[in-house]
Amino acid sequence: MSEEKRHQPEEIVLNDHEEDADSVRISSDVIGILAGTGASEVKGLAGMSGSIVGGIAEKLGRKDFSRGIKVSLEDSRVTLDLYVIVEYGYRIQEVTEELKKTVRSSVEETTGLKVVSVNIYVQGIHLPDRDETVESS
């Protein structure tokens, strides 16, 4: 497998009319950016985990909105895995419920695709008093 093929994102092809030769392709990277943009609106979310396995936390508001988000595509259905850091003092259950609702809405309204699941992995807690993030290892 060539290096170029290995790093190409997945994409969904939208064809409203089977007989039409035209198509629209939506990259998984675009879906990740939409999910990250939606996530940035959720109060109590400190940031996204730097990588899926762990690593340095990235504050929201940075340019890489898809960081900490894994997108899986099957037909016209989307599954999202979000690796997040929650702000200390916020109820994790409330933050994650709002996160699921906001991210699902952001992706579905913009793309017209169905988000079948939003899985959230809380990787750490941000302690604002110390400007420190404690992550699981």
C-alpha positions in Angstrom: 0.0 0.0 0.0 1.5 3.4 -1.0 2.2 6.1 1.6 -0.4 8.4 -0.1 -3.2 5.8 0.1 -2.5 5.0 3.8 -3.0 8.6 4.9 -6.0 9.5 2.8 -9.1 10.0 5.0 -12.3 8.0 4.5 -15.1 9.7 2.7 -18.8 9.3 2.1 -20.1 9.7 -1.4 -23.5 11.3 -1.7 -25.6 10.6 -4.8 -29.2 11.7 -4.6 -30.0 10.2 -8.0 -28.5 6.9 -9.0 -28.7 7.8 -12.7 -26.8 11.0 -12.2 -23.1 10.8 -12.8 -22.4 13.7 -10.4 -21.4 13.1 -6.8 -20.5 14.9 -3.6 -17.8 13.4 -1.4 -17.5 14.4 2.3 -14.1 13.6 3.9 -14.0 12.1 7.4 -11.6 15.0 8.2 -14.4 17.5 7.4 -16.8 15.5 9.6 -14.2 15.6 12.4 -13.8 19.4 12.0 -17.6 19.8 12.3 -17.7 17.7 15.4 -14.8 19.6 16.9 -16.4 23.0 16.1 -19.6 21.8 17.8 -17.6 20.5 20.8 -15.9 23.9 21.2 -19.4 25.4 22.1 -19.9 23.1 25.1 -19.4 24.7 28.5 -17.3 22.6 30.9 -15.2 21.0 28.2 -11.6 22.1 28.7 -10.2 20.5 25.6 -9.6 17.4 23.5 -7.0 14.8 24.2 -3.8 15.3 22.2 -4.1 11.8 20.7 -6.5 8.9 20.8 -4.2 6.9 23.1 -3.5 9.9 25.4 -0.8 12.5 25.3 -0.8 16.2 25.7 -4.1 17.9 26.1 -5.0 20.5 23.6 -7.2 23.5 24.6 -10.3 24.1 22.6 -10.0 27.1 20.3 -6.9 25.9 18.5 -6.9 25.5 14.7 -7.0 21.6 14.7 -10.7 21.1 15.5 -10.5 17.4 14.6 -7.9 16.6 17.2 -9.1 13.9 19.7 -11.9 12.9 17.3 -12.1 9.6 15.5 -14.7 9.4 12.6 -15.9 6.0 11.3 -18.1 5.9 8.2 -20.4 3.2 6.9 -22.7 3.9 4.0 -24.3 7.3 5.0 -23.9 6.6 8.8 -21.3 8.2 11.0 -19.9 7.0 14.3 -17.8 9.5 16.4 -15.4 8.8 19.2 -14.4 11.9 21.2 -11.4 11.9 23.6 -12.0 14.8 25.9 -10.7 16.7 28.9 -13.4 18.1 31.3 -13.1 21.2 33.3 -12.8 20.6 37.1 -16.0 21.6 38.9 -18.4 20.6 36.1 -20.5 17.4 36.3 -19.1 15.0 33.8 -22.5 13.5 33.0 -24.0 16.9 32.1 -21.0 17.9 30.1 -20.9 14.7 28.1 -24.7 14.7 27.5 -24.5 18.3 26.1 -21.4 17.3 24.1 -23.2 14.4 22.5 -26.3 16.5 21.6 -24.3 19.5 20.2 -21.8 17.4 18.2 -24.6 15.2 16.7 -26.6 18.3 15.7 -23.6 20.0 14.2 -22.7 17.1 12.0 -26.2 16.1 11.0 -27.4 19.6 10.2 -24.4 20.5 8.1 -23.9 17.2 6.2 -27.4 15.6 6.2 -25.7 12.4 7.3 -27.0 10.3 10.2 -24.8 10.1 13.3 -25.6 6.7 14.8 -23.4 7.1 17.9 -21.3 9.5 19.7 -18.9 7.8 22.1 -17.1 9.9 24.6 -13.9 9.0 26.5 -13.1 11.3 29.3 -9.3 11.2 29.4 -8.6 13.8 32.1 -9.7 16.7 34.2 -8.3 20.3 33.8 -7.5 22.0 37.1 -7.8 25.7 36.3 -6.4 26.9 39.7 -3.0 25.3 38.8 -3.5 25.6 35.0 -2.8 21.8 35.0 -4.5 18.9 33.3 -4.5 15.5 35.0 -4.9 12.7 32.4 -5.3 9.0 32.7 -2.4 6.9 31.5 
